[in-house]
């Protein structure tokens, strides 16, 4: 029973992690420090999307 439970959890976790490869959203965590550095690295080949992300981060900083 324990082995079946482990296999089901591994499959579920795999599906959850596969869904994590998306464009990061602009929020307080992704717009400061290490989060910003990590987020901007996903926009390496798309300067327009990168600038839009930076603009959203600037809007969040002005709003707070």
Secondary structure, DSSP 4 states (H G I P E B T S, - for coil): -HHHHHHHHHHHHHHHHHTT-SPPP--TTTTSHHHHHHHHHTTTT-HHHHHHHHHHHHHHHHH-
